[in-house]
């Protein structure tokens, strides 16, 4: 894709980016490294990403509410 290239300042940023990439590859079948399926259009791919991010964020929010409601410490859960 065309556009500005951003450089990462330190290893912690690389770790975050690779974690997000791993989640994408795990949950979106068309992004598996060895799959033969692919998106036929950029619009389809963007729609899938939007749905994934919405759902992933809803899950994280529900998890944080559950932990707060039940007085659980999140650090222990990791």
SETORMI-779875 format. One record per residue: residue in one letter; x, y, z of N, C-alpha, C, O, CB in turn. Coordinates in steps of 0.05 Angstrom, whole numbers, always signed. Glycine has a CB too. Example, Ala and Ser with C-alpha at 12.3 -4.5 7.8 and 13.67 -1.06 7.14 Angstrom:
<romis>
+------+--------+--------+--------+--------+--------+--------+--------+--------+--------+--------+--------+--------+--------+--------+--------+
: type :    nc1 :    nc2 :    nc3 :   cac1 :   cac2 :   cac3 :    cc1 :    cc2 :    cc3 :    oc1 :    oc2 :    oc3 :   cbc1 :   cbc2 :   cbc3 :
+------+--------+--------+--------+--------+--------+--------+--------+--------+--------+--------+--------+--------+--------+--------+--------+
:    A :   +264 :   -114 :   +156 :   +246 :    -90 :   +156 :   +264 :    -66 :   +156 :   +285 :    -66 :   +169 :   +226 :    -89 :   +181 :
:    S :   +257 :    -45 :   +142 :   +273 :    -21 :   +143 :   +258 :     +1 :   +157 :   +268 :    +23 :   +161 :   +282 :    -12 :   +114 :
+------+--------+--------+--------+--------+--------+--------+--------+--------+--------+--------+--------+--------+--------+--------+--------+
</romis>
This chain:
<romis>
+------+--------+--------+--------+--------+--------+--------+--------+--------+--------+--------+--------+--------+--------+--------+--------+
: type :    nc1 :    nc2 :    nc3 :   cac1 :   cac2 :   cac3 :    cc1 :    cc2 :    cc3 :    oc1 :    oc2 :    oc3 :   cbc1 :   cbc2 :   cbc3 :
+------+--------+--------+--------+--------+--------+--------+--------+--------+--------+--------+--------+--------+--------+--------+--------+
:    X :    +17 :    -24 :     +0 :     +0 :     +0 :     +0 :    +17 :    +25 :     +0 :    +39 :    +25 :    +11 :    -19 :     +0 :    +24 :
:    X :     +8 :    +46 :    -12 :    +22 :    +71 :    -12 :    +15 :    +86 :    +13 :     -7 :    +83 :    +25 :    +15 :    +87 :    -37 :
:    X :    +34 :   +103 :    +22 :    +29 :   +119 :    +45 :    +55 :   +122 :    +61 :    +75 :   +111 :    +54 :     +8 :   +106 :    +63 :
:    X :    +54 :   +138 :    +82 :    +78 :   +143 :    +97 :    +86 :   +118 :   +113 :    +68 :   +104 :   +123 :    +75 :   +167 :   +116 :
:    X :   +111 :   +113 :   +115 :   +121 :    +91 :   +131 :   +128 :   +102 :   +159 :   +141 :   +122 :   +162 :   +146 :    +78 :   +118 :
:    X :   +119 :    +88 :   +179 :   +124 :    +96 :   +206 :   +146 :    +78 :   +218 :   +146 :    +54 :   +214 :    +99 :    +95 :   +224 :
:    X :   +165 :    +90 :   +231 :   +186 :    +74 :   +244 :   +179 :    +71 :   +274 :   +169 :    +89 :   +286 :   +214 :    +87 :   +240 :
:    X :   +186 :    +47 :   +284 :   +180 :    +42 :   +312 :   +204 :    +51 :   +329 :   +227 :    +49 :   +321 :   +175 :    +12 :   +317 :
:    X :   +198 :    +62 :   +352 :   +218 :    +73 :   +369 :   +233 :    +52 :   +386 :   +257 :    +55 :   +391 :   +206 :    +94 :   +387 :
:    X :   +219 :    +32 :   +395 :   +232 :    +12 :   +412 :   +218 :    -15 :   +409 :   +199 :    -18 :   +395 :   +231 :    +21 :   +442 :
:    X :   +229 :    -35 :   +424 :   +219 :    -63 :   +421 :   +190 :    -66 :   +432 :   +176 :    -83 :   +422 :   +237 :    -81 :   +437 :
:    X :   +182 :    -50 :   +451 :   +155 :    -53 :   +462 :   +134 :    -48 :   +440 :   +113 :    -60 :   +440 :   +151 :    -34 :   +486 :
:    X :   +139 :    -29 :   +422 :   +121 :    -24 :   +401 :   +119 :    -47 :   +381 :    +98 :    -54 :   +371 :   +128 :     +2 :   +386 :
:    X :   +142 :    -60 :   +376 :   +143 :    -83 :   +358 :   +127 :   -106 :   +371 :   +112 :   -120 :   +357 :   +172 :    -92 :   +353 :
:    X :   +130 :   -109 :   +396 :   +116 :   -130 :   +411 :    +86 :   -127 :   +408 :    +71 :   -146 :   +404 :   +124 :   -131 :   +440 :
:    X :    +76 :   -102 :   +411 :    +48 :    -96 :   +409 :    +38 :   -101 :   +380 :    +16 :   -114 :   +377 :    +42 :    -67 :   +416 :
:    X :    +52 :    -93 :   +360 :    +44 :    -97 :   +333 :    +43 :   -126 :   +326 :    +23 :   -135 :   +314 :    +64 :    -82 :   +314 :
:    X :    +62 :   -142 :   +334 :    +63 :   -170 :   +329 :    +40 :   -185 :   +343 :    +29 :   -204 :   +333 :    +90 :   -182 :   +336 :
:    X :    +33 :   -175 :   +367 :    +11 :   -187 :   +382 :    -16 :   -183 :   +367 :    -32 :   -201 :   +366 :     +9 :   -175 :   +410 :
:    X :    -20 :   -159 :   +357 :    -44 :   -152 :   +342 :    -45 :   -169 :   +316 :    -66 :   -180 :   +309 :    -46 :   -122 :   +336 :
:    X :    -22 :   -171 :   +302 :    -21 :   -187 :   +278 :    -27 :   -216 :   +284 :    -41 :   -229 :   +268 :     +7 :   -185 :   +265 :
:    X :    -18 :   -226 :   +306 :    -24 :   -253 :   +314 :    -54 :   -258 :   +318 :    -65 :   -278 :   +310 :     -8 :   -261 :   +339 :
:    X :    -67 :   -238 :   +332 :    -96 :   -240 :   +336 :   -111 :   -241 :   +309 :   -129 :   -256 :   +305 :   -106 :   -217 :   +353 :
:    X :   -103 :   -223 :   +291 :   -115 :   -222 :   +264 :   -113 :   -250 :   +251 :   -132 :   -261 :   +241 :   -103 :   -200 :   +247 :
:    X :    -88 :   -261 :   +250 :    -84 :   -286 :   +237 :    -99 :   -309 :   +250 :   -107 :   -328 :   +237 :    -54 :   -292 :   +236 :
:    X :   -102 :   -307 :   +276 :   -116 :   -329 :   +291 :   -146 :   -329 :   +286 :   -158 :   -350 :   +281 :   -110 :   -327 :   +321 :
:    X :   -158 :   -305 :   +287 :   -187 :   -303 :   +286 :   -199 :   -299 :   +258 :   -223 :   -303 :   +254 :   -195 :   -281 :   +303 :
:    X :   -183 :   -290 :   +239 :   -193 :   -285 :   +212 :   -181 :   -305 :   +193 :   -158 :   -304 :   +186 :   -187 :   -255 :   +202 :
:    X :   -197 :   -325 :   +184 :   -186 :   -347 :   +168 :   -172 :   -338 :   +142 :   -153 :   -352 :   +134 :   -209 :   -365 :   +160 :
:    X :   -180 :   -317 :   +130 :   -167 :   -309 :   +105 :   -139 :   -298 :   +109 :   -124 :   -294 :    +90 :   -184 :   -287 :    +91 :
:    X :   -132 :   -293 :   +134 :   -105 :   -283 :   +140 :    -86 :   -304 :   +151 :    -63 :   -298 :   +157 :   -107 :   -260 :   +160 :
:    X :    -95 :   -329 :   +152 :    -77 :   -350 :   +161 :    -55 :   -352 :   +140 :    -59 :   -348 :   +116 :    -92 :   -378 :   +163 :
:    X :    -31 :   -357 :   +149 :     -8 :   -357 :   +131 :     -9 :   -378 :   +110 :     +0 :   -374 :    +87 :    +18 :   -360 :   +147 :
:    X :    -20 :   -401 :   +116 :    -19 :   -423 :    +97 :    -47 :   -429 :    +84 :    -51 :   -450 :    +73 :    -10 :   -448 :   +110 :
:    X :    -65 :   -410 :    +86 :    -91 :   -414 :    +74 :    -91 :   -407 :    +45 :    -75 :   -391 :    +35 :   -112 :   -398 :    +90 :
:    X :   -110 :   -419 :    +30 :   -113 :   -413 :     +2 :   -136 :   -393 :     -2 :   -141 :   -385 :    -25 :   -118 :   -438 :    -14 :
:    X :   -150 :   -386 :    +19 :   -172 :   -367 :    +16 :   -160 :   -338 :    +17 :   -139 :   -334 :    +29 :   -193 :   -371 :    +37 :
:    X :   -174 :   -320 :     +5 :   -165 :   -292 :     +5 :   -189 :   -274 :     +1 :   -211 :   -283 :     -7 :   -144 :   -288 :    -18 :
:    X :   -185 :   -249 :     +6 :   -207 :   -229 :     +2 :   -207 :   -221 :    -28 :   -186 :   -216 :    -39 :   -203 :   -204 :    +20 :
:    X :   -231 :   -220 :    -39 :   -233 :   -213 :    -67 :   -233 :   -183 :    -72 :   -227 :   -174 :    -94 :   -258 :   -225 :    -79 :
:    X :   -238 :   -168 :    -51 :   -238 :   -139 :    -54 :   -228 :   -126 :    -28 :   -230 :   -137 :     -6 :   -266 :   -128 :    -61 :
:    X :   -217 :   -102 :    -31 :   -208 :    -87 :     -8 :   -231 :    -80 :    +11 :   -228 :    -79 :    +35 :   -193 :    -61 :    -17 :
:    X :   -254 :    -74 :     -1 :   -278 :    -67 :    +16 :   -286 :    -90 :    +34 :   -293 :    -86 :    +57 :   -302 :    -59 :     -2 :
:    X :   -284 :   -115 :    +24 :   -291 :   -138 :    +40 :   -271 :   -141 :    +63 :   -279 :   -146 :    +86 :   -290 :   -164 :    +23 :
:    X :   -246 :   -138 :    +57 :   -225 :   -140 :    +78 :   -229 :   -119 :    +99 :   -228 :   -125 :   +123 :   -197 :   -138 :    +66 :
:    X :   -235 :    -94 :    +91 :   -239 :    -73 :   +111 :   -264 :    -78 :   +128 :   -264 :    -72 :   +152 :   -242 :    -46 :    +97 :
:    X :   -285 :    -89 :   +116 :   -309 :    -96 :   +130 :   -304 :   -117 :   +151 :   -313 :   -116 :   +174 :   -332 :   -105 :   +111 :
:    X :   -288 :   -137 :   +144 :   -281 :   -159 :   +162 :   -265 :   -147 :   +186 :   -270 :   -155 :   +209 :   -266 :   -181 :   +148 :
:    X :   -246 :   -130 :   +180 :   -230 :   -118 :   +201 :   -247 :   -101 :   +220 :   -244 :   -102 :   +244 :   -208 :   -100 :   +189 :
:    X :   -266 :    -86 :   +209 :   -284 :    -69 :   +226 :   -301 :    -87 :   +244 :   -304 :    -80 :   +268 :   -302 :    -52 :   +208 :
:    X :   -312 :   -108 :   +234 :   -328 :   -126 :   +250 :   -311 :   -140 :   +272 :   -319 :   -142 :   +295 :   -341 :   -148 :   +233 :
:    X :   -287 :   -148 :   +264 :   -269 :   -161 :   +283 :   -261 :   -142 :   +306 :   -263 :   -150 :   +329 :   -243 :   -171 :   +269 :
:    X :   -254 :   -117 :   +299 :   -245 :    -98 :   +320 :   -269 :    -92 :   +338 :   -266 :    -90 :   +363 :   -235 :    -72 :   +307 :
:    X :   -293 :    -88 :   +327 :   -316 :    -83 :   +343 :   -322 :   -106 :   +363 :   -326 :   -101 :   +386 :   -341 :    -78 :   +325 :
:    X :   -321 :   -130 :   +353 :   -327 :   -154 :   +369 :   -305 :   -158 :   +390 :   -311 :   -164 :   +413 :   -330 :   -178 :   +352 :
:    X :   -280 :   -155 :   +382 :   -258 :   -159 :   +400 :   -259 :   -139 :   +423 :   -254 :   -146 :   +446 :   -231 :   -157 :   +385 :
:    X :   -265 :   -114 :   +417 :   -267 :    -93 :   +437 :   -291 :    -98 :   +456 :   -289 :    -93 :   +480 :   -269 :    -66 :   +424 :
:    X :   -313 :   -107 :   +445 :   -336 :   -113 :   +461 :   -330 :   -135 :   +481 :   -338 :   -134 :   +504 :   -360 :   -121 :   +444 :
:    X :   -315 :   -156 :   +472 :   -307 :   -178 :   +489 :   -289 :   -167 :   +512 :   -293 :   -175 :   +535 :   -293 :   -200 :   +473 :
:    X :   -270 :   -150 :   +505 :   -251 :   -140 :   +525 :   -267 :   -123 :   +546 :   -261 :   -124 :   +570 :   -229 :   -123 :   +512 :
:    X :   -286 :   -108 :   +537 :   -302 :    -91 :   +555 :   -319 :   -109 :   +573 :   -320 :   -104 :   +597 :   -320 :    -72 :   +539 :
:    X :   -331 :   -129 :   +562 :   -347 :   -148 :   +579 :   -329 :   -162 :   +599 :   -338 :   -166 :   +622 :   -361 :   -168 :   +561 :
:    X :   -305 :   -169 :   +591 :   -287 :   -183 :   +609 :   -279 :   -164 :   +632 :   -278 :   -173 :   +655 :   -262 :   -193 :   +595 :
:    X :   -273 :   -139 :   +626 :   -266 :   -121 :   +647 :   -289 :   -116 :   +667 :   -285 :   -114 :   +691 :   -256 :    -94 :   +636 :
:    X :   -314 :   -113 :   +656 :   -337 :   -110 :   +674 :   -341 :   -135 :   +692 :   -347 :   -132 :   +715 :   -362 :   -106 :   +657 :
:    X :   -337 :   -158 :   +680 :   -339 :   -183 :   +696 :   -319 :   -183 :   +719 :   -326 :   -190 :   +741 :   -336 :   -207 :   +678 :
:    X :   -294 :   -176 :   +712 :   -273 :   -177 :   +733 :   -278 :   -156 :   +755 :   -274 :   -162 :   +778 :   -246 :   -171 :   +720 :
:    X :   -288 :   -133 :   +747 :   -294 :   -112 :   +767 :   -318 :   -120 :   +784 :   -318 :   -116 :   +809 :   -300 :    -85 :   +754 :
:    X :   -338 :   -131 :   +771 :   -363 :   -139 :   +786 :   -357 :   -162 :   +806 :   -370 :   -163 :   +827 :   -384 :   -148 :   +766 :
:    X :   -338 :   -179 :   +800 :   -332 :   -201 :   +817 :   -308 :   -197 :   +834 :   -298 :   -216 :   +847 :   -329 :   -226 :   +801 :
:    X :   -298 :   -172 :   +835 :   -275 :   -165 :   +852 :   -251 :   -182 :   +846 :   -237 :   -190 :   +865 :   -282 :   -166 :   +881 :
:    X :   -246 :   -188 :   +821 :   -223 :   -204 :   +814 :   -200 :   -186 :   +805 :   -205 :   -165 :   +792 :   -230 :   -225 :   +791 :
:    X :   -176 :   -194 :   +811 :   -153 :   -178 :   +803 :   -144 :   -187 :   +775 :   -138 :   -210 :   +771 :   -130 :   -181 :   +823 :
:    X :   -144 :   -168 :   +756 :   -137 :   -175 :   +728 :   -108 :   -186 :   +726 :   -103 :   -203 :   +709 :   -140 :   -151 :   +709 :
:    X :    -90 :   -175 :   +742 :    -62 :   -184 :   +741 :    -59 :   -214 :   +747 :    -41 :   -227 :   +736 :    -45 :   -168 :   +760 :
:    X :    -76 :   -224 :   +764 :    -75 :   -253 :   +770 :    -84 :   -270 :   +747 :    -75 :   -292 :   +743 :    -91 :   -259 :   +795 :
:    X :   -103 :   -259 :   +731 :   -114 :   -274 :   +709 :    -95 :   -277 :   +686 :    -99 :   -295 :   +669 :   -140 :   -260 :   +700 :
:    X :    -75 :   -261 :   +683 :    -57 :   -262 :   +660 :    -38 :   -285 :   +662 :    -22 :   -289 :   +644 :    -41 :   -237 :   +658 :
+------+--------+--------+--------+--------+--------+--------+--------+--------+--------+--------+--------+--------+--------+--------+--------+
</romis>
